[in-house]
Amino acid sequence: CLGHPDRPPSPVNVTVTQLKANSATVSWDVPEGDVVIGYAILQQRQDGQMQRFIREVNTTNRACVLWDLAEDADYIIQVQSIGLYGESQASKRVHFRTLKETDRLPSNSSNQGDITMEGLDKDRQLQTGEIIIIVAVLLMWAAVIALFCRQYDIIKDNDSNNNKEKTKPSSEHSTPERPSGGLLRSKKKSPSVNIIEVAPVWGCAQSQLPS
């Protein structure tokens, strides 16, 4: 079994990160071209008081979180790759030491303070940028409204001038027609009045001749 050609090679670049008082993260790399369906991790305390074996299949993860560690304790881990036909040889032994609970709290509190200050600075920058954008939009809208009002006044003035020019010719043409119409009417009425007044005079003259 040890010499089976389909067994994957041992993991490489095994490292331990995110060290805390009771946990840590172990990660590794797998050479390309090899079929790996899982991993196995051997975890033990250096003083021999505790040993743990972690195994997971049907996964492509290349990292694992180690929980329930003792604070301020030395640990040794080894990682194996699981292939279709068995497990690889164990990787090189990696040693790490967990932190103390008292060491972890101040470091986290300081980091949280830094993160909070950075978040506040980012919020202030965002607020300033938003205010600038709002002011720019308001100024743009004010300019558009002012331009629209100016164009509306120009159009309104042009319409009023056109209406005045249209009314002037009609008044000029209408004024001479009224006196002419009045004159024509007076000329037609005067002969009719004269005829009516002269007719009785002729009748009286004819009646006086035989006498």
C-alpha positions as CSV (number, residue, x, y, z in Angstrom):
1,C,0.0,0.0,0.0
2,L,2.8,2.4,0.8
3,G,4.1,2.2,-2.7
4,H,0.8,2.5,-4.5
5,P,1.3,5.0,-7.4
6,D,-2.2,6.6,-7.0
7,R,-1.6,7.7,-3.4
8,P,-1.2,11.5,-3.1
9,P,2.0,13.0,-1.9
10,S,2.3,14.6,1.4
11,P,1.0,18.2,1.9
12,V,3.4,21.0,1.7
13,N,3.7,24.6,3.2
14,V,1.9,23.6,6.4
15,T,1.5,26.8,8.5
16,V,-0.4,27.9,11.6
17,T,-2.1,31.3,11.7
18,Q,-4.7,33.2,13.7
19,L,-3.2,32.0,17.0
20,K,-5.4,32.7,20.1
21,A,-5.6,31.3,23.6
22,N,-7.9,28.5,22.7
23,S,-7.9,28.1,18.9
24,A,-5.6,28.3,15.9
25,T,-5.9,27.8,12.1
26,V,-3.7,25.3,10.2
27,S,-3.4,25.5,6.4
28,W,-1.5,23.6,3.7
29,D,-1.0,23.2,0.0
30,V,-1.4,20.1,-2.2
31,P,0.8,19.6,-5.3
32,E,-1.1,20.1,-8.6
33,G,-2.3,17.2,-10.6
34,D,-3.0,14.9,-7.7
35,V,-6.5,13.7,-6.8
36,V,-7.2,14.7,-3.2
37,I,-10.7,14.1,-1.7
38,G,-10.0,15.0,2.0
39,Y,-7.4,15.5,4.7
40,A,-6.4,14.1,8.1
41,I,-4.7,16.1,10.9
42,L,-2.8,14.7,13.9
43,Q,-2.8,17.2,16.8
44,Q,-1.1,16.6,20.1
45,R,0.3,18.5,23.0
46,Q,4.0,18.5,23.4
47,D,3.8,17.3,27.0
48,G,1.8,14.3,25.8
49,Q,-1.4,15.0,27.9
50,M,-3.7,15.3,24.9
51,Q,-3.9,13.9,21.4
52,R,-6.5,14.4,18.7
53,F,-7.1,13.0,15.2
54,I,-9.2,15.0,12.8
55,R,-10.3,13.5,9.5
56,E,-12.6,14.9,6.8
57,V,-13.4,13.5,3.3
58,N,-15.4,14.7,0.3
59,T,-13.9,18.2,0.6
60,T,-11.5,20.5,-1.2
61,N,-10.6,22.6,1.9
62,R,-7.0,23.3,2.4
63,A,-7.4,24.7,6.0
64,C,-8.9,23.7,9.3
65,V,-9.7,25.5,12.6
66,L,-8.4,23.8,15.7
67,W,-10.7,24.3,18.7
68,D,-10.6,23.7,22.5
69,L,-6.9,24.2,22.8
70,A,-5.3,24.9,26.1
71,E,-3.9,28.4,26.6
72,D,-0.2,29.0,26.8
73,A,0.5,25.4,25.6
74,D,2.8,23.8,23.0
75,Y,1.3,21.8,20.2
76,I,2.6,19.7,17.3
77,I,0.5,19.0,14.2
78,Q,1.0,16.9,11.1
79,V,-1.3,16.8,8.0
80,Q,-2.1,14.0,5.5
81,S,-3.8,14.1,2.2
82,I,-6.6,11.6,1.5
83,G,-6.8,10.2,-2.1
84,L,-8.9,7.7,-3.9
85,Y,-6.6,4.8,-2.9
86,G,-5.4,5.8,0.6
87,E,-3.7,8.5,2.6
88,S,-0.4,10.1,1.9
89,Q,2.6,10.1,4.2
90,A,2.4,12.6,7.1
91,S,3.8,16.1,6.5
92,K,6.6,17.6,8.5
93,R,5.9,18.2,12.1
94,V,4.9,21.8,12.8
95,H,5.2,23.3,16.3
96,F,3.2,26.2,17.6
97,R,2.2,27.7,21.0
98,T,-1.1,29.2,22.0
99,L,-1.5,32.6,23.6
100,K,-2.3,33.5,27.1
101,E,-5.8,34.8,27.9
102,T,-4.4,38.0,29.4
103,D,-2.3,38.5,26.3
104,R,-5.2,38.0,23.9
105,L,-7.6,40.5,25.4
106,P,-5.5,43.7,25.3
107,S,-4.4,42.9,21.7
108,N,-8.0,42.4,20.6
109,S,-9.2,45.5,22.4
110,S,-6.6,47.7,20.8
111,N,-7.4,46.2,17.4
112,Q,-11.1,46.8,17.9
113,G,-10.3,50.4,18.8
114,D,-8.3,50.8,15.6
115,I,-11.0,49.2,13.6
116,T,-13.6,51.5,15.2
117,M,-11.5,54.6,14.5
118,E,-11.0,53.5,10.9
119,G,-14.7,52.9,10.6
120,L,-15.5,56.4,11.9
121,D,-13.0,58.0,9.5
122,K,-14.5,56.1,6.6
123,D,-18.0,57.2,7.7
124,R,-16.9,60.8,7.9
125,Q,-15.4,60.6,4.5
126,L,-18.6,59.1,3.1
127,Q,-20.7,61.8,4.8
128,T,-18.6,64.5,3.4
129,G,-18.7,63.0,-0.1
130,E,-22.5,62.6,0.1
131,I,-22.9,66.3,1.2
132,I,-20.8,67.5,-1.7
133,I,-22.8,65.4,-4.2
134,I,-26.1,66.7,-2.8
135,V,-24.9,70.3,-3.0
136,A,-23.7,69.8,-6.6
137,V,-27.1,68.3,-7.6
138,L,-29.0,71.1,-6.0
139,L,-26.9,73.7,-7.8
140,M,-27.4,71.9,-11.1
141,W,-31.2,71.9,-10.6
142,A,-31.2,75.6,-9.7
143,A,-29.3,76.4,-12.9
144,V,-31.8,74.3,-15.0
145,I,-34.8,76.0,-13.4
146,A,-33.3,79.5,-13.9
147,L,-32.6,78.8,-17.6
148,F,-36.1,77.4,-18.1
149,C,-37.7,80.5,-16.5
150,R,-35.5,82.8,-18.7
151,Q,-36.5,80.9,-21.8
152,Y,-40.2,81.0,-20.8
153,D,-40.0,84.8,-20.3
154,I,-38.5,85.3,-23.7
155,I,-41.1,83.2,-25.4
156,K,-43.9,85.0,-23.5
157,D,-42.5,88.4,-24.6
158,N,-42.3,87.3,-28.2
159,D,-45.9,86.1,-28.1
160,S,-47.2,89.4,-26.7
161,N,-45.3,91.4,-29.4
162,N,-46.8,89.2,-32.1
163,N,-50.3,89.7,-30.8
164,K,-49.9,93.6,-30.8
165,E,-48.6,93.5,-34.3
166,K,-51.6,91.5,-35.4
167,T,-54.2,93.9,-33.8
168,K,-52.8,97.1,-35.4
169,P,-53.6,96.4,-39.1
170,S,-57.2,95.5,-38.3
171,S,-57.8,98.8,-36.4
172,E,-56.3,100.8,-39.2
173,H,-58.4,99.2,-41.9
174,S,-61.6,99.4,-39.9
175,T,-61.4,103.2,-39.1
176,P,-61.7,104.5,-42.7
177,E,-64.6,102.1,-43.4
178,R,-66.9,103.5,-40.8
179,P,-67.0,107.1,-42.1
180,S,-67.3,105.9,-45.6
181,G,-70.2,103.7,-44.7
182,G,-71.8,106.6,-42.8
183,L,-71.5,108.9,-45.9
184,L,-73.0,106.4,-48.2
185,R,-75.9,105.9,-45.9
186,S,-76.5,109.6,-45.7
187,K,-76.4,110.1,-49.4
188,K,-79.0,107.4,-49.9
189,K,-81.4,108.8,-47.3
190,S,-81.4,112.5,-48.5
191,P,-83.1,111.9,-51.9
192,S,-85.9,109.9,-50.4
193,V,-86.6,112.7,-47.9
194,N,-86.7,115.3,-50.6
195,I,-89.1,113.3,-52.8
196,I,-91.5,112.9,-49.9
197,E,-91.5,116.6,-49.1
198,V,-91.9,117.9,-52.7
199,A,-94.8,115.6,-53.7
200,P,-97.5,117.5,-51.8
201,V,-96.3,120.9,-53.2
202,W,-97.0,119.7,-56.7
203,G,-100.4,118.5,-55.8
204,C,-101.4,121.9,-54.4
205,A,-100.2,123.8,-57.5
206,Q,-102.2,121.7,-59.9
207,S,-105.4,122.2,-57.9
208,Q,-105.2,126.0,-57.9
209,L,-104.8,126.4,-61.7
210,P,-108.4,125.9,-62.9
211,S,-109.8,128.3,-60.4
